Amino acid sequence: MSLTTACSENNPISDDPPGETTPGGGEDGGNQGEPGDVEGGNGRYLVLYCSRSGNTERMAQTIQSALDCDMIEVVPETPYEDDYNSMLERAQSELAAIREGTYPSVTTTVESFEDYEIVFVGYPIWYGSMATPMQSFLHSHAELLSGKEIALFASSGSSGITTSVNEARALLPDAVFTESLLLTSSTLGDMESRIPAWLSELGAGREGNEESDITSNSIRLTLDNGTAFTATLVENSSTQALKELLAAGDLTIEMSDYANMEKVGPIGTTLPRNDERITTSAGDLILYQGNSFVIYYAPNTYNFTRLGRIDNVSEDELRAALGEGDVTVTLSLNE
Ligand SMILES: Cc1cc2nc3c(=O)[nH]c(=O)nc-3n(C[C@H](O)[C@H](O)[C@H](O)COP(=O)(O)O)c2cc1C
């Protein structure tokens, strides 16, 4: 991966001057020994962030106050350079060092993430990459973050988030990544609407503790011919969002046959994805591309999200019930 993309090596981000906005009147612009840590009442979520000039910090604060959750600032051991060009030079050499396996020190450590359902990880984009303090933090906490659901958010002048998402995936190979959020200098102003929309896509909310009142993991699938199945859902943010959707009312999905191995139909909204490589078997319920509900009756190997499985059903029984063509399926919560 090269440091620079379309821009020149000497002034790689000439089109992308970093915002210098500091929230709260600039009192904490220095990030030295005064991390922006906050303890929130909603223990299901944690916001981790690093930020040199305040943009990512504002995103972190917006998420924190929307969720009323804990927030921890990841602070580099050597304070950020005030001088922009010095910061550019330093970032380049730190990114080069990371590629050689040497991570610049950060002063922040977290002992356990056990209590958190989703860990939000925010950082500015530096030379197309995740800013080095957060790379260091993730590197040194990879084991503790294993199996955790990670929601990445970033700010940039205009660069995309994809390179940094790949870096995060490489740093945390055993974590589960949800949909990420990037705000650039032209969309940072929309933060107040973009962040709540993203949080609701992830199924994360202030009243999250109440939402977990839906303790049942069982749903009912009723076909238009009257046949009904029960299914047991797995636990992830996708099924949590699905259950919340069903708590608001039954969901009817027009499904059609695909490749004689599945019925697939639109959910009508987007649920958070927890995609992984899965080989399906009869009865598997799958979320495809975040917005399609799939019932499998034959094997298929693909990257998608497991939602659950129809209880005690064989391929033959499913094929007989679902038929060869279109079918309408109504999903409801099984109290
Ligand atoms: C060292 C450095 C490198 C940067 N590299 C890029 C870049 O490659 N692409 C981009 O769009 N913006 C780049 N920027 C701009 C920042 O990503 C952007 O201003 C971001 O919002 C800063 O976040 P912060 O205020 O939380 O530090 C860079 C800024 C710095 C300081």
The ligand as a MOL file (V3000), in Angstrom:
LIG
                    3D

  0  0  0     0  0            999 V3000
M  V30 BEGIN CTAB
M  V30 COUNTS 31 33 0 0 0
M  V30 BEGIN ATOM
M  V30 1 C -0.9180 13.5010 9.1900 0
M  V30 2 C -2.2150 13.7290 8.4590 0
M  V30 3 C -2.4750 13.0170 7.3230 0
M  V30 4 C -3.6980 13.1890 6.6600 0
M  V30 5 N -3.9520 12.4370 5.5530 0
M  V30 6 C -5.1510 12.5760 4.9250 0
M  V30 7 C -5.4600 11.7860 3.7850 0
M  V30 8 O -4.6910 10.9520 3.3180 0
M  V30 9 N -6.6750 11.9590 3.2290 0
M  V30 10 C -7.5770 12.8410 3.6890 0
M  V30 11 O -8.6640 12.9430 3.1330 0
M  V30 12 N -7.3220 13.6090 4.7730 0
M  V30 13 C -6.1320 13.4850 5.3970 0
M  V30 14 N -5.8630 14.2410 6.5090 0
M  V30 15 C -6.9110 15.1000 7.0200 0
M  V30 16 C -7.6190 14.4350 8.2100 0
M  V30 17 O -7.9770 13.1040 7.9410 0
M  V30 18 C -8.9050 15.1770 8.5690 0
M  V30 19 O -8.6730 16.5380 8.7480 0
M  V30 20 C -9.5290 14.5860 9.8140 0
M  V30 21 O -10.8730 15.0580 9.9340 0
M  V30 22 C -8.7610 14.9740 11.0530 0
M  V30 23 O -9.3550 14.3720 12.1670 0
M  V30 24 P -9.0770 14.8890 13.6330 0
M  V30 25 O -9.5740 16.3200 13.6830 0
M  V30 26 O -9.8960 14.0000 14.4770 0
M  V30 27 O -7.6100 14.7880 13.8880 0
M  V30 28 C -4.6500 14.1150 7.1580 0
M  V30 29 C -4.3400 14.8660 8.3070 0
M  V30 30 C -3.1540 14.6780 8.9500 0
M  V30 31 C -2.8450 15.4540 10.1840 0
M  V30 END ATOM
M  V30 BEGIN BOND
M  V30 1 1 1 2
M  V30 2 1 2 3
M  V30 3 2 2 30
M  V30 4 2 3 4
M  V30 5 1 4 5
M  V30 6 1 4 28
M  V30 7 2 5 6
M  V30 8 1 6 7
M  V30 9 1 6 13
M  V30 10 2 7 8
M  V30 11 1 7 9
M  V30 12 1 9 10
M  V30 13 2 10 11
M  V30 14 1 10 12
M  V30 15 2 12 13
M  V30 16 1 13 14
M  V30 17 1 14 15
M  V30 18 1 14 28
M  V30 19 1 15 16
M  V30 20 1 16 17
M  V30 21 1 16 18
M  V30 22 1 18 19
M  V30 23 1 18 20
M  V30 24 1 20 21
M  V30 25 1 20 22
M  V30 26 1 22 23
M  V30 27 1 23 24
M  V30 28 2 24 25
M  V30 29 1 24 26
M  V30 30 1 24 27
M  V30 31 2 28 29
M  V30 32 1 29 30
M  V30 33 1 30 31
M  V30 END BOND
M  V30 END CTAB
M  END
